[in-house]
């Protein structure tokens, strides 16, 4: 009979014990985001197996906003395709990866397009000709881009956002493509159709709506096919097998194992797996990044202002409130991960300065030890802590700068 190992409630396991020691030796003494390259590389290998044909893979930049991290993933996957959502990140991407194929993940306001070209010209990017596929969600936005292209003497690659069931904008029906495709077809000097983009995160959540995931996926695929068929039949001169038919994301990329419709699938967050991506199809992936923050203060029991006489009762009701820790920072998009048994005390109130964390009576942590939290997402959290603290297992490998949001 297999003996189940006891849970290490209130204590770091071997992995986090080693990471705690490393942080106390090499850490900055303030909250930092730790990236484990060993775990990341294992996740990359799992993704490669799920996607199959890596020519289809497009890395989502906003999910991993760090040039060194992006460069690491691109080298492991041997792709040059990126999806970018934020204008400052677009300027960074074309300078760092001048030979890349960049697909915008959302339509940008005309003012952002003008800013992009102004910054691009001023920064004098490295030699190369990145292909930027500008995302268009309406005839009105296409008219704006078209006028800009004529004014600037540009030929803009146009990828059209289609609604495959998410209902967050995009072209709702195949026949609604007509005015956009007509505009593109009539001015090949300034406009070039490069494909469609249909985002489908609702498929991963379909079970909560009592719709089987297979049914939800079939609906998305069917809708997508109708848009492609309309293009082939009504505007055959614009159609080519080389067009980018993009879709998916970290929650769904593994569902598109065949090139039946999508020849371009996006993913990013799955590679570091924050808790928002605890999905069945990502079950074998491991979390590769953690918030590490020092403990500033420790005390026995719990003291809530104005409720001091109830401290004993609260500890009986809440066994995990028998030790109080105040940490450096707090109130992040994250949950305590290690040691197991730590909880945020919402009764005391959240704090971005010194958050109260409680644990069991035998919590084996002291002042200046580190606790570790698991982010719920990657894109926003990774921009909050400065340079990533990069490790391989229990070895420190340096600091990787993250993006600036405003340059």
C-alpha positions in Angstrom: 0.0 0.0 0.0 1.3 3.4 -1.0 1.8 5.7 2.0 0.7 9.2 1.4 3.3 11.8 2.5 2.1 14.3 5.1 1.4 17.8 3.8 4.0 20.3 4.7 1.5 22.9 6.1 3.4 25.9 7.4 6.7 24.7 5.9 8.4 25.1 2.5 8.9 21.9 0.6 12.4 21.0 -0.6 12.1 23.2 -3.8 11.0 26.3 -2.0 13.4 25.7 0.9 16.2 25.9 -1.7 14.6 28.9 -3.3 14.2 30.7 0.0 17.9 30.2 0.8 18.8 31.5 -2.7 16.6 34.6 -2.2 18.2 35.3 1.1 21.7 35.0 -0.5 21.1 36.7 -3.9 17.8 38.4 -3.7 17.2 42.2 -3.6 15.5 42.3 -0.2 12.2 43.4 -1.7 9.4 41.8 -3.7 10.6 40.2 -7.0 9.2 37.9 -9.6 11.2 34.7 -9.9 11.3 32.8 -13.2 12.5 29.2 -13.2 14.1 28.3 -16.6 14.0 24.6 -15.9 10.2 24.6 -15.5 9.8 27.0 -18.4 11.8 24.7 -20.7 9.7 21.7 -19.7 6.5 23.6 -20.5 7.9 24.7 -23.9 8.5 21.0 -24.7 5.0 20.1 -23.7 3.6 22.9 -25.9 5.7 21.8 -28.9 4.2 18.3 -28.6 0.6 19.7 -28.4 1.0 22.1 -31.3 2.8 19.6 -33.5 3.7 21.8 -36.4 5.7 24.6 -34.9 5.3 26.7 -38.0 1.8 27.5 -36.7 3.0 28.9 -33.3 2.8 32.6 -32.6 4.1 33.9 -29.3 1.9 36.4 -27.4 4.2 39.2 -26.4 1.9 40.8 -23.7 1.9 37.5 -21.8 5.7 37.4 -21.5 6.7 41.1 -21.6 10.5 40.6 -21.4 12.9 40.7 -24.4 15.2 38.0 -22.9 12.3 35.8 -22.1 10.8 36.2 -25.6 14.2 35.6 -27.2 14.5 32.4 -25.1 11.1 31.0 -26.2 11.7 32.0 -29.8 15.0 30.1 -29.9 13.5 27.0 -28.3 10.5 27.0 -30.7 12.4 28.3 -33.8 9.7 30.7 -34.7 9.7 34.4 -35.6 6.0 35.1 -35.2 4.7 37.4 -32.6 1.4 38.7 -31.5 1.5 42.3 -30.0 -1.3 44.1 -28.2 0.3 47.4 -27.0 1.8 50.2 -29.1 5.0 50.7 -26.9 5.6 46.9 -27.1 5.2 47.0 -30.8 8.1 49.5 -31.1 10.2 47.4 -28.8 9.4 44.3 -30.8 10.4 45.6 -34.2 13.7 46.9 -32.8 14.6 43.7 -31.1 13.3 41.3 -33.7 13.6 43.1 -37.1 12.9 39.9 -39.1 9.7 39.0 -37.3 6.1 38.5 -38.5 4.0 40.6 -36.1 0.2 40.3 -35.9 -1.6 42.9 -33.8 -3.9 41.2 -31.2 -6.3 44.1 -31.1 -7.1 47.1 -33.3 -5.2 50.2 -32.4 -6.6 53.7 -32.5 -5.4 55.8 -35.4 -3.5 58.1 -32.9 -1.6 55.0 -31.7 -0.6 54.2 -35.3 0.7 57.7 -35.8 2.7 57.5 -32.6 4.1 54.1 -33.6 5.5 55.5 -36.9 6.8 58.6 -35.2 8.7 56.6 -32.5 9.8 54.0 -35.1 11.4 56.7 -37.4 13.0 58.4 -34.4 14.5 55.2 -33.0 16.0 54.1 -36.3 15.4 50.3 -35.8 17.9 47.7 -36.8 18.0 46.7 -40.5 15.2 44.3 -41.5 11.7 44.3 -42.8 9.3 43.0 -40.1 5.8 42.2 -41.5 3.2 44.0 -39.3 -0.3 42.7 -39.8 -2.6 45.5 -38.6 -5.8 44.2 -37.1 -9.0 45.7 -38.5 -12.4 45.2 -36.8 -14.7 47.5 -38.9 -15.0 49.2 -42.2 -14.7 52.5 -40.4 -11.3 51.6 -39.0 -10.1 50.3 -42.3 -11.0 53.7 -43.9 -8.9 55.4 -41.3 -5.9 53.1 -41.9 -6.4 53.4 -45.7 -6.3 57.2 -45.6 -3.1 57.1 -43.4 -1.4 54.6 -45.8 -2.2 56.9 -48.8 -1.0 60.0 -46.9 2.3 58.3 -45.8 2.9 56.4 -49.0 2.7 53.0 -47.1 1.4 49.6 -48.0 -0.3 48.3 -44.9 -0.9 44.6 -44.3 -4.4 44.1 -43.1 -5.7 41.2 -41.0 -9.4 41.2 -40.3 -10.8 40.4 -36.9 -13.8 38.0 -37.2 -16.3 37.2 -34.5 -16.3 33.4 -34.0 -18.6 33.5 -31.0 -16.9 35.6 -28.4 -19.0 38.7 -29.4 -16.2 41.2 -28.4 -16.3 43.0 -31.7 -14.9 42.0 -35.1 -16.9 41.3 -38.2 -20.0 39.4 -37.1 -21.1 37.7 -40.4 -19.2 36.6 -43.5 -21.3 38.8 -45.8 -20.2 41.8 -43.7 -16.7 41.3 -45.0 -17.8 42.7 -48.4 -17.1 46.4 -47.9 -13.7 45.8 -46.3 -12.6 43.3 -48.9 -13.8 45.6 -51.7 -11.7 48.4 -50.3 -8.6 46.2 -50.1 -9.1 44.8 -53.6 -9.5 48.2 -55.1 -6.2 49.6 -53.8 -3.4 47.0 -53.9 -0.8 49.8 -53.8 -1.7 50.7 -50.2 -3.5 47.7 -48.8 -2.8 44.0 -48.7 -5.0 41.3 -47.1 -2.9 39.0 -44.9 -5.7 36.9 -43.3 -8.2 36.7 -40.5 -8.0 36.5 -36.7 -10.8 34.8 -34.6 -10.3 34.7 -30.8 -12.0 31.9 -28.9 -11.4 32.0 -25.1 -15.1 31.3 -24.5 -14.5 27.7 -25.7 -12.3 27.0 -22.6 -15.2 28.3 -20.4 -18.0 26.6 -22.2 -18.4 23.9 -19.6 -19.5 26.5 -17.1 -22.3 27.4 -19.5 -23.4 23.7 -19.8 -22.1 23.4 -23.3 -19.6 20.6 -24.0 -16.2 21.9 -25.0 -16.3 19.7 -28.2 -19.6 21.4 -29.2 -18.2 24.9 -28.5 -15.1 24.1 -30.5 -17.1 22.8 -33.4 -19.2 26.0 -33.5 -16.1 28.1 -33.6 -14.5 26.1 -36.3 -17.8 26.1 -38.4 -18.0 29.9 -38.1 -14.4 30.4 -39.0 -14.8 28.2 -42.1 -17.8 30.2 -43.3 -15.7 33.4 -43.3 -12.9 31.7 -45.3 -15.4 30.2 -47.7 -16.9 33.6 -48.3 -13.5 35.0 -49.1 -12.7 32.2 -51.5 -16.0 32.5 -53.3 -16.6 36.2 -53.4 -13.0 37.6 -53.6 -10.9 34.8 -55.0 -8.2 37.2 -56.1 -7.5 38.0 -52.4 -7.4 34.4 -51.3 -4.1 32.5 -50.9 -3.2 29.4 -48.9 -0.4 31.6 -47.4 -2.9 33.9 -45.6 -2.7 34.0 -41.9 -5.7 32.3 -40.3 -5.0 32.9 -36.7 -6.9 31.9 -33.6 -6.7 30.3 -30.2 -4.7 31.3 -27.1 -3.2 29.6 -24.1 -6.6 28.2 -23.0 -7.3 26.6 -26.4 -4.3 26.2 -28.6 -3.9 22.5 -27.8 -7.4 21.9 -29.2 -6.3 22.8 -32.7 -3.9 19.9 -33.5 -4.8 19.8 -37.2 -4.5 22.5 -39.8 -8.2 22.0 -40.6 -8.8 25.8 -40.4 -6.1 27.5 -38.3 -2.6 27.7 -39.7 -1.6 30.1 -37.0 -2.2 29.6 -33.3 -1.2 31.9 -30.4 0.0 31.1 -26.9 2.1 32.7 -24.2 0.8 32.5 -20.6 0.7 28.7 -20.6 4.5 28.6 -20.7 4.7 30.1 -17.2 1.2 28.9 -16.1 -0.3 31.4 -13.6 -3.3 30.1 -11.8 -5.8 31.6 -14.2 -4.7 28.8 -16.6 -5.4 25.8 -14.4 -7.3 24.1 -17.2 -7.7 20.4 -18.1 -5.7 20.7 -21.3 -2.8 22.4 -19.5 -2.9 20.0 -16.5 0.7 18.7 -17.1 2.2 22.2 -17.2 3.9 23.6 -14.1 4.0 27.1 -12.7 7.3 28.7 -13.8 7.1 32.0 -12.0 6.5 33.1 -8.5 6.3 36.3 -6.5 9.0 36.1 -3.7 8.7 38.6 -0.9 10.4 39.0 2.5 8.7 38.7 5.8 9.0 42.0 7.8 7.3 41.1 11.0 6.0 37.9 12.8 3.8 37.5 15.9 1.8 34.8 17.6 -1.9 34.8 17.2 -3.9 37.5 15.6 -4.9 41.0 16.6 -7.6 42.8 14.6 -8.2 46.4 15.6 -11.3 46.8 17.8 -11.7 43.0 17.9 -8.9 42.2 20.3 -11.1 40.5 22.8 -12.2 38.1 20.1 -8.7 37.0 19.2 -8.9 33.6 20.9 -12.3 32.8 19.3 -11.1 33.8 15.9 -8.1 31.5 16.1 -10.5 28.6 17.1 -12.7 29.4 14.2 -9.8 29.9 11.8 -6.9 27.4 12.6 -4.8 29.1 10.0 -4.9 32.4 11.9 -2.6 31.3 14.7 0.5 33.0 13.3 0.6 36.5 11.8 3.1 37.7 9.2 3.4 41.1 7.7 5.1 40.9 4.3 6.9 43.5 2.1 4.2 44.7 -0.3 1.1 42.8 -1.1 -2.4 43.0 -2.7 -1.1 41.5 -6.0 -3.0 39.5 -8.5 -1.6 36.4 -6.7 -2.4 33.9 -4.0 0.0 32.5 -1.3 1.6 29.3 -2.5 4.4 28.4 -0.2 4.4 27.4 2.6 1.1 25.7 2.2 -1.4 26.9 4.7 -0.7 30.7 4.4 -3.8 32.8 3.8 -4.5 36.5 3.2 -6.5 38.0 6.0 -9.3 40.0 4.3 -10.9 40.8 7.6 -7.9 42.9 8.6 -7.9 44.5 5.1 -5.7 44.4 2.1 -2.5 46.4 1.8 0.0 47.1 -1.0 2.5 48.2 1.6 2.5 45.6 4.4 -0.1 42.9 3.8 -1.1 40.6 6.7 -0.7 37.0 6.0 -1.7 34.3 8.5 -0.6 30.7 8.9 -0.9 27.8 11.3 0.7 27.8 14.8 3.8 25.9 13.7 4.6 28.1 10.6 8.3 27.5 10.1 9.2 31.0 8.9 11.0 33.9 10.6 11.6 37.6 9.8 13.7 37.9 6.6 12.5 34.5 5.2 10.7 34.7 1.9 7.2 33.5 1.2 6.1 32.7 -2.4 2.9 33.6 -4.1 1.5 32.3 -7.4 0.3 35.0 -9.8 -3.2 34.6 -11.3 -2.0 36.0 -14.6 1.3 36.8 -16.3 0.9 40.0 -18.4 0.1 42.6 -15.7 2.0 40.9 -12.8 5.2 40.7 -14.8 5.4 44.5 -15.2 5.1 45.2 -11.4 8.4 44.0 -10.0 11.2 45.3 -12.3 13.8 42.8 -13.6 12.9 39.2 -13.4 15.0 37.1 -11.0 16.0 34.2 -13.2 16.9 30.8 -11.7 17.5 27.2 -12.8 16.4 25.1 -9.9 18.3 26.5 -7.0 20.9 28.4 -9.1 20.8 32.1 -9.7 21.2 33.0 -13.4 20.8 36.8 -13.5 18.2 39.5 -14.0 16.1 40.0 -17.1 14.6 43.5 -17.7 10.8 43.7 -18.4 9.1 46.1 -20.8 8.3 49.7 -20.1 4.6 50.4 -20.8 5.0 54.0 -21.9 8.0 54.4 -24.2 
